Amino acid sequence: MILADDSLAREFFLGFIKIHVLHHAAQAPVYGLALIEELGRHGYRLGPGTLYPLLHGLEAAGYLRQDPRVVNGRVRKYYVATPLGLEALATARQRIRELVDEVLEGRGPGRGELGRVRRRRRSSRTGALPLPAGGVSGPDAEASCNRSASS
């Protein structure tokens, strides 16, 4: 059972928060306090000591860029998604959709199917999956033979 203070649960939730931050930064420039409030609406309780290092990490990785603006005579650091951040968000959305389909909707490989794939992989000494009973046929056969010959 994963408890709220479990390090694995924390790691999961920080991943969710990063995706959530990228999502909002892709829609419009965002700043720390507004993100803390927005994330709080979704049940994430985090303070500046967690959020700002997360924002700086996303910025250092190239997913966000700072856009400082003067608001009421003070500089406020807004964050905007970069092209790399938008690409990462698109990939995350696709993977989230696949995960939801499999975990929550029950679609995807069944439990027995996944077990068979694991056993087949373990039974191979070379690490490659064994060929189907009749070997490879059709257009893939020629490509497979050509790859083997050139190795």
C-alpha positions in Angstrom: 0.0 0.0 0.0 1.4 3.4 -0.9 0.9 6.1 1.7 0.7 9.8 1.1 4.2 10.3 2.5 5.7 7.4 0.6 8.7 8.5 -1.6 7.3 6.6 -4.6 3.9 8.3 -4.2 5.7 11.7 -3.9 7.7 10.9 -7.1 4.4 10.0 -9.0 2.7 13.2 -7.8 5.7 15.4 -8.7 5.5 13.9 -12.2 1.8 14.8 -12.4 2.5 18.3 -11.1 5.2 18.8 -13.8 2.8 17.8 -16.5 0.1 20.1 -15.0 2.6 23.0 -14.9 3.6 22.4 -18.5 -0.1 22.2 -19.5 -0.9 25.7 -18.0 2.4 27.2 -19.2 1.5 26.0 -22.7 -1.9 27.8 -22.5 -0.7 31.2 -21.1 2.2 32.6 -19.1 2.0 31.4 -15.4 3.7 32.5 -12.2 4.4 30.6 -9.0 1.6 31.8 -6.6 -1.1 31.3 -9.3 0.2 27.7 -9.9 0.2 26.9 -6.2 -3.5 28.0 -6.1 -4.4 26.1 -9.3 -2.7 22.9 -8.1 -4.4 23.3 -4.7 -7.8 23.3 -6.5 -6.8 19.7 -7.6 -5.8 18.6 -4.2 -2.1 19.1 -4.5 -0.8 21.0 -1.4 2.6 22.3 -2.1 4.5 25.4 -1.0 7.1 27.6 -2.7 9.9 25.4 -1.4 8.6 22.6 -3.6 7.2 24.5 -6.6 10.0 26.9 -7.3 12.8 24.2 -7.5 10.4 22.3 -9.8 9.9 25.4 -12.0 13.7 26.0 -12.1 14.3 22.4 -13.0 11.8 22.5 -15.9 13.5 25.8 -17.0 17.0 24.3 -16.8 15.9 21.3 -18.8 14.6 23.6 -21.5 10.8 23.0 -21.0 10.0 26.4 -19.7 11.5 29.9 -20.1 11.2 32.8 -17.8 9.3 35.9 -18.9 9.8 38.6 -16.2 7.2 41.3 -16.0 6.7 44.3 -13.8 3.4 44.0 -11.8 2.5 46.7 -9.3 6.1 48.0 -9.3 7.6 44.5 -8.7 9.1 42.0 -11.0 7.1 38.8 -11.3 8.6 35.8 -13.0 6.2 34.3 -15.4 6.9 31.0 -17.1 6.0 30.0 -20.7 6.4 26.6 -22.3 9.2 26.4 -24.9 8.9 24.4 -28.1 10.7 21.5 -26.3 8.1 21.8 -23.5 5.2 21.7 -25.9 6.7 18.6 -27.5 7.2 17.0 -24.1 3.6 17.9 -23.2 2.3 16.3 -26.4 4.2 13.1 -25.7 2.9 13.1 -22.1 -0.7 13.5 -23.2 -0.3 10.5 -25.6 1.2 8.4 -22.9 -1.4 9.5 -20.3 -4.1 8.5 -22.7 -2.6 5.1 -23.3 -2.2 4.6 -19.5 -5.7 5.7 -18.7 -7.0 3.4 -21.5 -5.1 0.4 -20.0 -5.3 1.1 -16.2 -8.7 2.8 -15.8 -10.6 1.6 -18.8 -9.3 -2.0 -18.9 -8.1 -1.8 -22.5 -4.7 -3.0 -23.7 -2.8 -6.2 -23.1 -4.5 -8.5 -20.6 -2.7 -9.9 -17.6 -2.1 -13.3 -19.2 -0.8 -11.7 -22.4 1.8 -9.7 -20.7 2.9 -12.8 -18.7 3.4 -14.7 -22.0 5.5 -12.0 -23.5 7.8 -11.9 -20.4 8.2 -15.7 -20.4 9.1 -15.7 -24.1 11.7 -13.0 -23.6 13.3 -14.9 -20.7 13.4 -18.1 -22.7 15.6 -16.5 -25.4 19.4 -16.7 -24.7 20.1 -13.8 -27.2 17.5 -11.4 -25.7 15.5 -11.4 -29.0 12.0 -12.7 -29.1 11.7 -16.1 -30.7 10.3 -16.2 -34.3 6.7 -17.4 -34.8 6.2 -21.1 -35.5 6.3 -20.7 -39.3 9.2 -18.3 -39.3 9.0 -14.9 -40.9 7.2 -14.5 -44.2 6.0 -11.7 -46.4 7.7 -8.4 -46.9 9.3 -8.5 -43.4 11.1 -11.7 -44.2 13.3 -10.1 -46.9 14.1 -7.1 -44.7 14.9 -9.4 -41.8 17.2 -11.5 -44.0 18.9 -8.4 -45.3 19.5 -7.1 -41.8 21.0 -10.4 -40.7 23.3 -10.6 -43.8 24.6 -7.1 -43.2 25.4 -7.6 -39.5 
